[in-house]
Amino acid sequence: MANAEKLVFMVTHGPTDPELSTIPFVMAAAALASDVAVVMGFQGDAVRLVTQGVAEEVAAPEFPPLAKLLGDVRAMGASLLVCSPCLKSRGIGAADLVEGAEVVAAGRFIAEVTSATNVLTY
């Protein structure tokens, strides 16, 4: 990307809150379309959003379906970082995640946050 700006979106809401699960994906897609690098971090119940098959079941009124948004941000180059302890506590393995999702620990999140232009938390 030509622009040195980077946004980190920390996503903490899972599929039981479709609106707050969807909004960070909308914002990430807009940032990517504006030539801003995007890292999406999934913690807590949000790790379910990047588990295979879950995005297809999440839709918030007046927003595109989460499955479409997830596909869009992946295609546009967003990094999808998923909290290792959060996965383990839910019995989710790395093989259960969508293609391109990377399992990470706290140190990687800190590195991304401290190098970002800004961090948004949902």
VMD Tcl script that draws the C-alpha trace (Angstrom):
set ca {
  {0.00 0.00 0.00}
  {1.26 3.45 -0.88}
  {-0.12 5.01 2.29}
  {1.79 4.44 5.53}
  {-1.37 4.70 7.63}
  {-2.52 1.60 9.48}
  {-5.68 1.02 11.47}
  {-6.13 -1.77 13.97}
  {-9.68 -2.88 14.69}
  {-10.00 -4.84 17.93}
  {-13.21 -6.84 17.67}
  {-14.69 -8.23 20.88}
  {-18.37 -8.81 20.02}
  {-19.42 -12.16 18.66}
  {-22.26 -13.48 16.54}
  {-24.88 -12.87 19.24}
  {-24.46 -9.11 18.61}
  {-24.75 -8.85 14.82}
  {-24.57 -5.06 14.61}
  {-21.43 -4.60 16.72}
  {-19.91 -7.63 15.00}
  {-20.57 -6.19 11.55}
  {-19.58 -2.53 11.99}
  {-15.81 -3.15 12.32}
  {-15.87 -5.09 9.05}
  {-17.68 -2.20 7.32}
  {-15.12 0.25 8.70}
  {-12.22 -2.02 7.74}
  {-13.51 -2.34 4.18}
  {-13.83 1.44 3.92}
  {-10.29 1.91 5.24}
  {-8.88 -0.64 2.81}
  {-10.71 1.03 -0.07}
  {-9.03 4.28 1.04}
  {-5.57 2.69 0.82}
  {-5.17 2.34 4.59}
  {-3.58 -0.86 5.90}
  {-5.89 -2.83 8.18}
  {-5.28 -5.31 10.96}
  {-8.33 -6.89 12.57}
  {-7.79 -8.44 15.98}
  {-10.39 -10.85 17.32}
  {-10.65 -11.39 21.07}
  {-13.26 -12.83 23.40}
  {-16.38 -14.11 21.71}
  {-15.38 -12.33 18.47}
  {-13.09 -15.27 17.66}
  {-16.25 -17.08 16.58}
  {-16.70 -14.60 13.71}
  {-13.66 -16.00 11.91}
  {-14.59 -19.62 12.58}
  {-15.62 -21.43 9.39}
  {-19.33 -21.16 8.68}
  {-20.21 -18.64 11.39}
  {-20.10 -15.45 9.29}
  {-22.74 -16.96 7.00}
  {-25.18 -16.89 9.92}
  {-24.60 -13.25 10.96}
  {-26.57 -10.40 9.44}
  {-27.40 -7.00 10.88}
  {-30.29 -4.93 9.49}
  {-29.19 -2.31 6.93}
  {-25.66 -3.75 6.61}
  {-24.22 -6.17 4.06}
  {-24.09 -9.78 5.33}
  {-21.04 -10.52 7.44}
  {-19.93 -13.33 5.11}
  {-19.67 -10.83 2.23}
  {-17.78 -8.31 4.36}
  {-15.39 -10.97 5.65}
  {-14.68 -12.06 2.08}
  {-14.18 -8.46 1.00}
  {-11.69 -7.52 3.73}
  {-9.75 -10.73 3.17}
  {-9.60 -10.06 -0.59}
  {-8.47 -6.46 0.01}
  {-5.59 -7.59 2.22}
  {-6.66 -7.16 5.83}
  {-4.70 -9.14 8.41}
  {-6.95 -11.28 10.61}
  {-5.32 -11.96 13.98}
  {-7.08 -14.28 16.42}
  {-6.41 -14.54 20.16}
  {-4.95 -17.95 21.01}
  {-6.24 -18.18 24.62}
  {-9.70 -17.04 23.49}
  {-9.80 -19.87 20.95}
  {-8.59 -22.46 23.43}
  {-11.17 -21.47 26.06}
  {-13.91 -22.05 23.46}
  {-12.51 -25.32 22.14}
  {-11.80 -23.83 18.71}
  {-8.67 -24.93 16.85}
  {-6.64 -23.13 14.19}
  {-7.98 -25.59 11.59}
  {-11.51 -24.33 12.36}
  {-10.72 -20.78 11.25}
  {-11.32 -19.16 7.88}
  {-8.44 -19.14 5.43}
  {-5.94 -16.41 6.20}
  {-6.74 -16.07 9.91}
  {-3.62 -16.20 12.07}
  {-3.58 -17.37 15.68}
  {-1.52 -15.00 17.84}
  {-0.78 -14.13 21.46}
  {-0.74 -10.82 23.32}
  {2.72 -9.80 22.13}
  {1.61 -9.66 18.49}
  {-1.45 -7.59 19.38}
  {0.75 -5.14 21.27}
  {3.17 -4.88 18.33}
  {0.31 -4.11 15.94}
  {-1.36 -1.60 18.26}
  {1.84 0.31 19.02}
  {2.68 0.59 15.32}
  {-0.79 1.70 14.23}
  {-1.96 5.16 13.23}
  {-5.05 4.52 15.33}
  {-6.90 1.69 17.08}
  {-10.66 1.26 17.10}
  {-12.34 -1.19 19.47}
  {-15.73 -2.75 18.90}
}
mol new
graphics top color blue
foreach p $ca { graphics top sphere $p radius 0.5 }
foreach p [lrange $ca 0 end-1] q [lrange $ca 1 end] { graphics top cylinder $p $q radius 0.2 }
display resetview
